[in-house]
């Protein structure tokens, strides 16, 4: 993607060639994935792993970010109807793949496990809505997790994602 609504036509053509070659060789379950996001245009932010602090107030930068995120996923899923499995992110429990904007200036500025879990749930929900609009039969896959601080940390992160969903926080 060049923007939430604009595809890189050269890359799309190349990806479609690869998918067609895989299909000819009997590979039909292909997983599409994206881990980059776009910020609202007026922000001029280019860090694809940065996310605004979670703010659910109408018109907040966070909600506008999620709108861009949803549009990006709709654009991707619409462009690739032949992909029916979508992993909606990557290692969002890791600071490398999910962090606030100021992380690149100060590595101690990170999201808490709680913040990461709720942001991840919001992003997964938003991506799933967009993908299903483009392809109602698509299978949505939770982002793979990084073994940051061991497997117990991964379990705690996943538990917190589900707790947030069950509590209606996401």
Buried (B, 14 or more C-beta within 10 A) or exposed (E): BEEBEEBEEEEBEEBEEEBEEBEEEEEEEBEBBBBEBBBBEEBEBEBEBBBBEBEEEEEBBBBBBBEBBBBBBBBBBBBBEBBBBBBBBBBBBBBEBBBBBEBEEEEEEBBEBBBBBBBBBBBBBBBBEBBBBBBEEBEBBBBBBBEBEEEEBBEBBBEBBEBBBEEEBB
